[in-house]
Amino acid sequence: MTDLAQELATVLLSEEEIQLRISDMAAQISADYAGIDRIYLVSVLKGAFIFTADLARNLDINHVVDFVAVSSYGRKGSQSGEVRLLMDLRQPIAGEHVLIVEDIVDSGKTIHYLVEALASRQPASLKTTAFVQKEREQLSVPVDYLGFKIPDVWVVGYGLDYAERFRTLPYVAELKKEVYTKK
Ligand code: PRP
């Protein structure tokens, strides 16, 4: 194991804060969807797998969990990067109450793409939830249930990675700039 303090700056969201917020979000979602048959959670791999698991386990309503994977090619640091679907849902979602579950809204391109793509499949309803949203210029995308707003810095933990590292930290921390700027 490496010494995390050498690579991570401040902790932005503690484990306790995260768990409390997710429990509140799940209560709100459960109340809003009360009375429907089930909701269909569309989790966006890879980053959202931890948020999805905690959120789903806190829901008091019937739910199905399914996954999509999208390409990140050309997105980081680029305005022109386009989003492509790499792995589709297992089932059709026509007539389902769909909730897209994202870990982070950064430029907004991924969630924007998914809302458009899934809306065309005739779901009964379509909403979005994101664990965190960066405070920066981004495509205007409605996030119906947002966990936290965060500053525009590189964050890791709770599903978010740097070169596949740090995803399973139970808290969210800022990555030191020298880590991602060094060659
Ligand atoms: C991250 C994150 C979101 C997306 C958000 O995915 O999981 O899906 O970027 O960025 P955007 O708002 O600018 O589109 P990433 O490409 O890092 O893949 P990963 O989840 O597999 O780590």
Boltz pocket constraint, residues with backbone or C-beta under 6 A from the ligand:
constraints:
  - pocket:
      binder: B
      contacts: [[A, 44], [A, 45], [A, 46], [A, 47], [A, 48], [A, 70], [A, 71], [A, 72], [A, 75], [A, 102], [A, 103], [A, 104], [A, 105], [A, 106], [A, 107], [A, 108], [A, 109], [A, 110], [A, 111], [A, 159], [A, 161]]
      max_distance: 6.0
